[in-house]
Amino acid sequence: MGKEAKFDTLDGSNVKVGIVAARWNDKYTYSLVEGCRESLVECNVKAENITGIFVPGAYEVPLGAKHLLDTTDVDVVVAVGCLIKGATMHFEYICEAVSQGIMRLNLDYGKPVIFGILTCLNEEQAQERSIGEHNHGIGWGKTAVEMVLLQQKKIGM
Ligand code: CRM
């Protein structure tokens, strides 16, 4: 078994998805959102069932995700950001806070919040993972649909 589910096993026609994305490093985050949207469409998620919002930076992403969970009827949120290490400790603090914040939402709400945050040591790593055929957003869209179907017991092992 591969590490990713196949598109034809993921019927997202009744799945409602929220996407919250950071504008920091928008060259990468916008491409990640596009990849995510494309894979949602490939899983038959309807355009009207996708709600997207932007927030300033990755640090704001967990609160943006919480906002979607509180104010919409989404089944899942894809949390998108791109952190690139700079000269200070800022990167480490934000990475830790964001990953903790996103896991907390998963367990508090009992709904999947997909960790779509790139934590890169340099621009090259961000580029490789967000633009072109290795756009990680594609996998995050599929993961979102898979987790909802798992919760709805529509797919299993
Ligand atoms: C990001 O997504 N955000 C970055 N931010 C912004 C941060 C947040 C602000 C306000 O709360 O702190 O929006 O998420 C950064 O400030 C930095 C700078 C890091 C540094 O070395 O000065 N980087 C990012 C980032 O890479 N990605």
py3Dmol code that shows the C-alpha trace and the ligand (Angstrom):
import py3Dmol

protein = """\
ATOM      1  CA  MET A   1       0.000   0.000   0.000  1.00  0.00           C
ATOM      2  CA  GLY A   2       1.371   3.447  -0.952  1.00  0.00           C
ATOM      3  CA  LYS A   3       1.448   6.355   1.438  1.00  0.00           C
ATOM      4  CA  GLU A   4      -1.267   8.219  -0.453  1.00  0.00           C
ATOM      5  CA  ALA A   5      -4.862   7.227  -1.223  1.00  0.00           C
ATOM      6  CA  LYS A   6      -5.833   7.174  -4.886  1.00  0.00           C
ATOM      7  CA  PHE A   7      -8.152   9.874  -6.210  1.00  0.00           C
ATOM      8  CA  ASP A   8     -10.699   7.325  -7.455  1.00  0.00           C
ATOM      9  CA  THR A   9     -11.218   5.996  -3.914  1.00  0.00           C
ATOM     10  CA  LEU A  10     -11.997   9.460  -2.533  1.00  0.00           C
ATOM     11  CA  ASP A  11     -15.505  10.698  -3.291  1.00  0.00           C
ATOM     12  CA  GLY A  12     -15.739  14.157  -1.806  1.00  0.00           C
ATOM     13  CA  SER A  13     -19.054  15.067  -3.428  1.00  0.00           C
ATOM     14  CA  ASN A  14     -20.659  15.617   0.003  1.00  0.00           C
ATOM     15  CA  VAL A  15     -17.597  17.011   1.756  1.00  0.00           C
ATOM     16  CA  LYS A  16     -17.384  20.666   2.839  1.00  0.00           C
ATOM     17  CA  VAL A  17     -13.873  22.086   3.045  1.00  0.00           C
ATOM     18  CA  GLY A  18     -12.439  25.268   4.550  1.00  0.00           C
ATOM     19  CA  ILE A  19      -9.034  26.558   3.515  1.00  0.00           C
ATOM     20  CA  VAL A  20      -7.175  29.127   5.598  1.00  0.00           C
ATOM     21  CA  ALA A  21      -3.926  30.378   4.096  1.00  0.00           C
ATOM     22  CA  ALA A  22      -1.217  32.792   5.200  1.00  0.00           C
ATOM     23  CA  ARG A  23      -0.234  35.683   2.928  1.00  0.00           C
ATOM     24  CA  TRP A  24       3.399  35.609   4.149  1.00  0.00           C
ATOM     25  CA  ASN A  25       5.470  33.952   1.414  1.00  0.00           C
ATOM     26  CA  ASP A  26       2.456  34.249  -0.873  1.00  0.00           C
ATOM     27  CA  LYS A  27       4.482  33.111  -3.877  1.00  0.00           C
ATOM     28  CA  TYR A  28       4.396  29.684  -2.242  1.00  0.00           C
ATOM     29  CA  THR A  29       1.157  29.720  -0.237  1.00  0.00           C
ATOM     30  CA  TYR A  30      -1.003  30.779  -3.208  1.00  0.00           C
ATOM     31  CA  SER A  31       0.449  27.915  -5.254  1.00  0.00           C
ATOM     32  CA  LEU A  32      -0.174  25.500  -2.366  1.00  0.00           C
ATOM     33  CA  VAL A  33      -3.804  26.668  -2.205  1.00  0.00           C
ATOM     34  CA  GLU A  34      -4.140  26.142  -5.962  1.00  0.00           C
ATOM     35  CA  GLY A  35      -2.729  22.606  -5.657  1.00  0.00           C
ATOM     36  CA  CYS A  36      -5.121  21.900  -2.814  1.00  0.00           C
ATOM     37  CA  ARG A  37      -8.123  23.223  -4.761  1.00  0.00           C
ATOM     38  CA  GLU A  38      -7.173  21.167  -7.819  1.00  0.00           C
ATOM     39  CA  SER A  39      -7.007  17.958  -5.818  1.00  0.00           C
ATOM     40  CA  LEU A  40     -10.316  18.741  -4.087  1.00  0.00           C
ATOM     41  CA  VAL A  41     -11.932  19.125  -7.503  1.00  0.00           C
ATOM     42  CA  GLU A  42     -10.299  15.835  -8.562  1.00  0.00           C
ATOM     43  CA  CYS A  43     -12.013  14.238  -5.526  1.00  0.00           C
ATOM     44  CA  ASN A  44     -15.393  15.643  -6.705  1.00  0.00           C
ATOM     45  CA  VAL A  45     -15.607  18.308  -3.999  1.00  0.00           C
ATOM     46  CA  LYS A  46     -18.059  20.925  -5.299  1.00  0.00           C
ATOM     47  CA  ALA A  47     -16.771  24.478  -5.779  1.00  0.00           C
ATOM     48  CA  GLU A  48     -19.635  25.823  -3.643  1.00  0.00           C
ATOM     49  CA  ASN A  49     -18.483  23.533  -0.807  1.00  0.00           C
ATOM     50  CA  ILE A  50     -15.058  25.154  -0.582  1.00  0.00           C
ATOM     51  CA  THR A  51     -14.679  28.231   1.647  1.00  0.00           C
ATOM     52  CA  GLY A  52     -11.352  30.048   1.618  1.00  0.00           C
ATOM     53  CA  ILE A  53      -9.934  32.814   3.798  1.00  0.00           C
ATOM     54  CA  PHE A  54      -6.536  34.493   4.063  1.00  0.00           C
ATOM     55  CA  VAL A  55      -4.739  35.613   7.219  1.00  0.00           C
ATOM     56  CA  PRO A  56      -1.537  37.663   7.516  1.00  0.00           C
ATOM     57  CA  GLY A  57       0.995  34.992   8.533  1.00  0.00           C
ATOM     58  CA  ALA A  58       1.370  31.384   9.659  1.00  0.00           C
ATOM     59  CA  TYR A  59       1.015  32.447  13.288  1.00  0.00           C
ATOM     60  CA  GLU A  60      -2.557  33.571  12.554  1.00  0.00           C
ATOM     61  CA  VAL A  61      -3.491  30.337  10.740  1.00  0.00           C
ATOM     62  CA  PRO A  62      -4.775  28.375  13.787  1.00  0.00           C
ATOM     63  CA  LEU A  63      -7.121  31.219  14.761  1.00  0.00           C
ATOM     64  CA  GLY A  64      -8.278  31.503  11.148  1.00  0.00           C
ATOM     65  CA  ALA A  65      -9.002  27.760  11.169  1.00  0.00           C
ATOM     66  CA  LYS A  66     -10.918  28.125  14.433  1.00  0.00           C
ATOM     67  CA  HIS A  67     -12.953  30.929  12.878  1.00  0.00           C
ATOM     68  CA  LEU A  68     -13.961  28.639   9.993  1.00  0.00           C
ATOM     69  CA  LEU A  69     -14.871  25.829  12.399  1.00  0.00           C
ATOM     70  CA  ASP A  70     -16.959  28.215  14.541  1.00  0.00           C
ATOM     71  CA  THR A  71     -18.772  30.109  11.820  1.00  0.00           C
ATOM     72  CA  THR A  72     -19.271  27.662   8.932  1.00  0.00           C
ATOM     73  CA  ASP A  73     -20.399  24.055   8.526  1.00  0.00           C
ATOM     74  CA  VAL A  74     -17.120  22.771   7.083  1.00  0.00           C
ATOM     75  CA  ASP A  75     -16.209  19.119   7.759  1.00  0.00           C
ATOM     76  CA  VAL A  76     -12.489  19.777   7.535  1.00  0.00           C
ATOM     77  CA  VAL A  77     -10.055  22.698   7.363  1.00  0.00           C
ATOM     78  CA  VAL A  78      -6.798  22.764   5.414  1.00  0.00           C
ATOM     79  CA  ALA A  79      -4.393  25.123   7.208  1.00  0.00           C
ATOM     80  CA  VAL A  80      -1.829  26.483   4.744  1.00  0.00           C
ATOM     81  CA  GLY A  81       1.333  28.453   5.464  1.00  0.00           C
ATOM     82  CA  CYS A  82       4.992  28.625   4.580  1.00  0.00           C
ATOM     83  CA  LEU A  83       7.594  29.359   7.224  1.00  0.00           C
ATOM     84  CA  ILE A  84      11.132  30.015   6.067  1.00  0.00           C
ATOM     85  CA  LYS A  85      13.928  30.178   8.598  1.00  0.00           C
ATOM     86  CA  GLY A  86      15.536  33.585   9.059  1.00  0.00           C
ATOM     87  CA  ALA A  87      18.399  34.819  11.198  1.00  0.00           C
ATOM     88  CA  THR A  88      16.515  34.858  14.490  1.00  0.00           C
ATOM     89  CA  MET A  89      14.582  32.408  16.683  1.00  0.00           C
ATOM     90  CA  HIS A  90      11.265  33.683  15.257  1.00  0.00           C
ATOM     91  CA  PHE A  91      10.964  30.637  12.978  1.00  0.00           C
ATOM     92  CA  GLU A  92      11.325  28.122  15.812  1.00  0.00           C
ATOM     93  CA  TYR A  93       8.722  29.864  17.981  1.00  0.00           C
ATOM     94  CA  ILE A  94       6.180  30.174  15.183  1.00  0.00           C
ATOM     95  CA  CYS A  95       6.679  26.577  13.974  1.00  0.00           C
ATOM     96  CA  GLU A  96       6.097  25.257  17.478  1.00  0.00           C
ATOM     97  CA  ALA A  97       3.102  27.490  18.181  1.00  0.00           C
ATOM     98  CA  VAL A  98       1.405  26.754  14.858  1.00  0.00           C
ATOM     99  CA  SER A  99       1.856  22.992  14.992  1.00  0.00           C
ATOM    100  CA  GLN A 100       0.586  22.875  18.592  1.00  0.00           C
ATOM    101  CA  GLY A 101      -2.314  25.159  17.704  1.00  0.00           C
ATOM    102  CA  ILE A 102      -3.387  23.028  14.760  1.00  0.00           C
ATOM    103  CA  MET A 103      -3.189  19.753  16.702  1.00  0.00           C
ATOM    104  CA  ARG A 104      -5.210  21.334  19.498  1.00  0.00           C
ATOM    105  CA  LEU A 105      -7.975  22.227  17.059  1.00  0.00           C
ATOM    106  CA  ASN A 106      -8.045  18.651  15.726  1.00  0.00           C
ATOM    107  CA  LEU A 107      -8.563  17.202  19.204  1.00  0.00           C
ATOM    108  CA  ASP A 108     -10.794  19.960  20.611  1.00  0.00           C
ATOM    109  CA  TYR A 109     -13.194  20.043  17.666  1.00  0.00           C
ATOM    110  CA  GLY A 110     -12.994  16.370  16.645  1.00  0.00           C
ATOM    111  CA  LYS A 111     -12.764  17.565  13.066  1.00  0.00           C
ATOM    112  CA  PRO A 112      -9.673  17.210  10.900  1.00  0.00           C
ATOM    113  CA  VAL A 113      -7.502  20.295  10.523  1.00  0.00           C
ATOM    114  CA  ILE A 114      -4.848  19.378   7.986  1.00  0.00           C
ATOM    115  CA  PHE A 115      -1.289  20.507   8.713  1.00  0.00           C
ATOM    116  CA  GLY A 116      -0.492  22.310   5.490  1.00  0.00           C
ATOM    117  CA  ILE A 117       2.405  24.297   6.899  1.00  0.00           C
ATOM    118  CA  LEU A 118       5.774  24.102   5.177  1.00  0.00           C
ATOM    119  CA  THR A 119       8.633  24.604   7.639  1.00  0.00           C
ATOM    120  CA  CYS A 120      11.613  25.269   5.383  1.00  0.00           C
ATOM    121  CA  LEU A 121      15.245  26.032   6.065  1.00  0.00           C
ATOM    122  CA  ASN A 122      15.543  28.060   2.851  1.00  0.00           C
ATOM    123  CA  GLU A 123      13.667  29.365  -0.211  1.00  0.00           C
ATOM    124  CA  GLU A 124      14.775  26.413  -2.318  1.00  0.00           C
ATOM    125  CA  GLN A 125      12.996  23.948  -0.023  1.00  0.00           C
ATOM    126  CA  ALA A 126       9.848  26.070  -0.144  1.00  0.00           C
ATOM    127  CA  GLN A 127       9.948  26.278  -3.938  1.00  0.00           C
ATOM    128  CA  GLU A 128      10.449  22.516  -4.381  1.00  0.00           C
ATOM    129  CA  ARG A 129       7.475  21.707  -2.160  1.00  0.00           C
ATOM    130  CA  SER A 130       4.988  24.280  -3.393  1.00  0.00           C
ATOM    131  CA  ILE A 131       5.506  24.806  -7.119  1.00  0.00           C
ATOM    132  CA  GLY A 132       5.258  22.213  -9.884  1.00  0.00           C
ATOM    133  CA  GLU A 133       4.702  18.479  -9.672  1.00  0.00           C
ATOM    134  CA  HIS A 134       5.716  18.181  -5.991  1.00  0.00           C
ATOM    135  CA  ASN A 135       3.200  20.785  -4.836  1.00  0.00           C
ATOM    136  CA  HIS A 136       2.301  19.504  -1.364  1.00  0.00           C
ATOM    137  CA  GLY A 137      -1.092  21.219  -1.554  1.00  0.00           C
ATOM    138  CA  ILE A 138      -2.250  18.355  -3.793  1.00  0.00           C
ATOM    139  CA  GLY A 139      -1.638  15.816  -1.039  1.00  0.00           C
ATOM    140  CA  TRP A 140      -3.254  18.037   1.585  1.00  0.00           C
ATOM    141  CA  GLY A 141      -6.491  18.248  -0.427  1.00  0.00           C
ATOM    142  CA  LYS A 142      -6.629  14.474  -0.707  1.00  0.00           C
ATOM    143  CA  THR A 143      -5.831  14.060   2.974  1.00  0.00           C
ATOM    144  CA  ALA A 144      -8.694  16.403   3.835  1.00  0.00           C
ATOM    145  CA  VAL A 145     -11.220  14.320   1.889  1.00  0.00           C
ATOM    146  CA  GLU A 146      -9.799  11.026   3.177  1.00  0.00           C
ATOM    147  CA  MET A 147     -10.079  12.098   6.811  1.00  0.00           C
ATOM    148  CA  VAL A 148     -13.705  13.219   6.424  1.00  0.00           C
ATOM    149  CA  LEU A 149     -14.636   9.953   4.699  1.00  0.00           C
ATOM    150  CA  LEU A 150     -12.915   8.034   7.488  1.00  0.00           C
ATOM    151  CA  GLN A 151     -14.943   9.935  10.065  1.00  0.00           C
ATOM    152  CA  GLN A 152     -18.130   9.287   8.116  1.00  0.00           C
ATOM    153  CA  LYS A 153     -17.120   5.605   7.953  1.00  0.00           C
ATOM    154  CA  LYS A 154     -17.380   5.702   4.175  1.00  0.00           C
ATOM    155  CA  ILE A 155     -13.933   4.178   3.766  1.00  0.00           C
ATOM    156  CA  GLY A 156     -11.845   1.903   5.988  1.00  0.00           C
ATOM    157  CA  MET A 157      -8.735  -0.232   5.868  1.00  0.00           C
TER     158      MET A 157
END
"""
ligand_1 = """\
27
CRM
C 4.939 33.206 7.801
O 3.864 32.673 7.458
N 4.930 34.238 8.648
C 6.094 34.843 9.047
N 6.070 35.897 9.912
C 4.773 36.487 10.357
C 4.076 35.749 11.498
C 2.942 36.629 12.092
C 3.462 37.842 12.840
C 2.294 38.613 13.508
O 1.633 37.800 14.475
O 4.386 37.467 13.831
O 2.081 37.027 11.061
O 3.487 34.559 11.018
C 7.257 36.477 10.285
O 7.236 37.455 11.069
C 8.469 35.969 9.776
C 9.771 36.707 10.088
C 10.789 35.870 10.707
C 12.087 36.621 10.898
O 13.067 35.942 10.843
O 12.046 37.844 11.040
N 8.488 34.930 8.948
C 7.317 34.355 8.561
C 7.310 33.256 7.667
O 8.356 32.792 7.177
N 6.114 32.713 7.314
"""
view = py3Dmol.view(width=600, height=400)
view.addModel(protein, "pdb")
view.setStyle({"model": 0}, {"cartoon": {"style": "trace"}})
view.addModel(ligand_1, "xyz")
view.setStyle({"model": 1}, {"stick": {}})
view.zoomTo()
view.show()
